[in-house]
Amino acid sequence: MKICIVIPVMNKLQFTKQCLDDLNHTIDKTVEIIVIDNASTDGTKEYLATMEQIQLISNSSNKGCATSWNQGIRASNSEWIVILNNDVRLSKKWLDNLIMQANENSIDVISPGMREGELDYNFNQYAASYTKKMKNAFRECTPSGVCFAVKNFVFTKAGLFDENFHVGQYEDADFFRRCKKLNFKMGITGRSFIHHFGSTTQKHIQARFKNDYSTKNRIYHREKWKIGLIQRHYERYREQLRTIYWSRKELLLYKHSLLEKGDCGKMKYF
């Protein structure tokens, strides 16, 4: 079974180094790694050029998430494509357990459990305890755009990412809507665990752009799917209720939730 990991990057070299180091220690050597560099200026491109274990795609300008993801997908013929942020820490067997859960339960798009925020805890120890307690936890829900594995045939039926979304944001939500419409099974599993520092690249890009691409993407997304005010409020309220139900149930059963966030020394559960 062939697996490919696609990672778009723009600057933030320290996160990319940590991510690739984690990959080196947590995945099999047969897994393909494609890194798309979007015109980094901090030495990222030069560093990536020295990495023999990856396939590097270098763009002369920032192509954004959707285009970068599509570049990686088109460059691979793997059975599974994993879309991954660079600002993450990856635990032991995160990929093996993620794909195992998907294959055993016929899941087409799947994300790992995740804790977000500052890395102010013992990551390896926490990850081992988390996955042991959460091995039976699964939500059939929208995956996380931070890290999600997709069976390649899903792209054949649902299409690739919509490149009309500028730079980043909403391209994953748009893709997940298409998958849901086609009745692909999606979800999040507690068998696998990662840490996410929290949209570091997006924050960096937003500081450089004078135009509000996030607002433009939101408007495009709503117009594309004809999402009016009533539907937006309905979807938001429904998602909030479902999240409360899932997180409380998981806390009761496992003392964790599939989505956690450290905030000023306090843990929030989603």
ChimeraX attribute file (.defattr): number of C-alpha atoms within 10 A of each C-alpha:
attribute: neighborCount
match mode: 1-to-1
recipient: residues
	/A:1	7
	/A:2	12
	/A:3	23
	/A:4	24
	/A:5	24
	/A:6	28
	/A:7	24
	/A:8	27
	/A:9	26
	/A:10	24
	/A:11	20
	/A:12	18
	/A:13	20
	/A:14	12
	/A:15	19
	/A:16	23
	/A:17	16
	/A:18	16
	/A:19	19
	/A:20	22
	/A:21	13
	/A:22	16
	/A:23	21
	/A:24	12
	/A:25	13
	/A:26	16
	/A:27	17
	/A:28	13
	/A:29	11
	/A:30	11
	/A:31	17
	/A:32	19
	/A:33	22
	/A:34	23
	/A:35	25
	/A:36	26
	/A:37	23
	/A:38	22
	/A:39	17
	/A:40	19
	/A:41	12
	/A:42	13
	/A:43	11
	/A:44	20
	/A:45	23
	/A:46	11
	/A:47	12
	/A:48	22
	/A:49	13
	/A:50	10
	/A:51	11
	/A:52	8
	/A:53	15
	/A:54	16
	/A:55	17
	/A:56	19
	/A:57	18
	/A:58	19
	/A:59	14
	/A:60	9
	/A:61	11
	/A:62	20
	/A:63	21
	/A:64	21
	/A:65	27
	/A:66	23
	/A:67	23
	/A:68	26
	/A:69	25
	/A:70	17
	/A:71	19
	/A:72	25
	/A:73	23
	/A:74	10
	/A:75	14
	/A:76	19
	/A:77	13
	/A:78	18
	/A:79	13
	/A:80	22
	/A:81	25
	/A:82	27
	/A:83	22
	/A:84	19
	/A:85	25
	/A:86	28
	/A:87	23
	/A:88	26
	/A:89	23
	/A:90	26
	/A:91	23
	/A:92	18
	/A:93	16
	/A:94	22
	/A:95	26
	/A:96	14
	/A:97	19
	/A:98	22
	/A:99	25
	/A:100	15
	/A:101	22
	/A:102	22
	/A:103	12
	/A:104	8
	/A:105	10
	/A:106	12
	/A:107	20
	/A:108	21
	/A:109	27
	/A:110	28
	/A:111	32
	/A:112	30
	/A:113	29
	/A:114	26
	/A:115	26
	/A:116	19
	/A:117	16
	/A:118	15
	/A:119	14
	/A:120	8
	/A:121	9
	/A:122	8
	/A:123	17
	/A:124	14
	/A:125	10
	/A:126	13
	/A:127	23
	/A:128	16
	/A:129	11
	/A:130	22
	/A:131	22
	/A:132	14
	/A:133	16
	/A:134	22
	/A:135	15
	/A:136	13
	/A:137	20
	/A:138	20
	/A:139	18
	/A:140	12
	/A:141	18
	/A:142	20
	/A:143	22
	/A:144	20
	/A:145	17
	/A:146	20
	/A:147	22
	/A:148	22
	/A:149	28
	/A:150	22
	/A:151	20
	/A:152	20
	/A:153	13
	/A:154	17
	/A:155	16
	/A:156	9
	/A:157	12
	/A:158	17
	/A:159	13
	/A:160	18
	/A:161	21
	/A:162	16
	/A:163	17
	/A:164	12
	/A:165	23
	/A:166	21
	/A:167	21
	/A:168	20
	/A:169	21
	/A:170	21
	/A:171	24
	/A:172	21
	/A:173	16
	/A:174	18
	/A:175	18
	/A:176	22
	/A:177	14
	/A:178	17
	/A:179	21
	/A:180	15
	/A:181	10
	/A:182	12
	/A:183	10
	/A:184	16
	/A:185	17
	/A:186	23
	/A:187	19
	/A:188	27
	/A:189	25
	/A:190	27
	/A:191	28
	/A:192	30
	/A:193	29
	/A:194	23
	/A:195	23
	/A:196	21
	/A:197	18
	/A:198	17
	/A:199	15
	/A:200	16
	/A:201	19
	/A:202	17
	/A:203	10
	/A:204	13
	/A:205	16
	/A:206	15
	/A:207	9
	/A:208	9
	/A:209	10
	/A:210	8
	/A:211	9
	/A:212	10
	/A:213	16
	/A:214	17
	/A:215	11
	/A:216	13
	/A:217	19
	/A:218	15
	/A:219	13
	/A:220	16
	/A:221	19
	/A:222	15
	/A:223	11
	/A:224	10
	/A:225	11
	/A:226	10
	/A:227	14
	/A:228	11
	/A:229	9
	/A:230	9
	/A:231	11
	/A:232	12
	/A:233	12
	/A:234	12
	/A:235	12
	/A:236	12
	/A:237	12
	/A:238	11
	/A:239	14
	/A:240	13
	/A:241	11
	/A:242	14
	/A:243	18
	/A:244	13
	/A:245	12
	/A:246	20
	/A:247	21
	/A:248	17
	/A:249	15
	/A:250	20
	/A:251	13
	/A:252	11
	/A:253	14
	/A:254	17
	/A:255	13
	/A:256	23
	/A:257	26
	/A:258	27
	/A:259	20
	/A:260	18
	/A:261	21
	/A:262	16
	/A:263	11
	/A:264	8
	/A:265	9
	/A:266	7
	/A:267	13
	/A:268	14
	/A:269	18
	/A:270	17
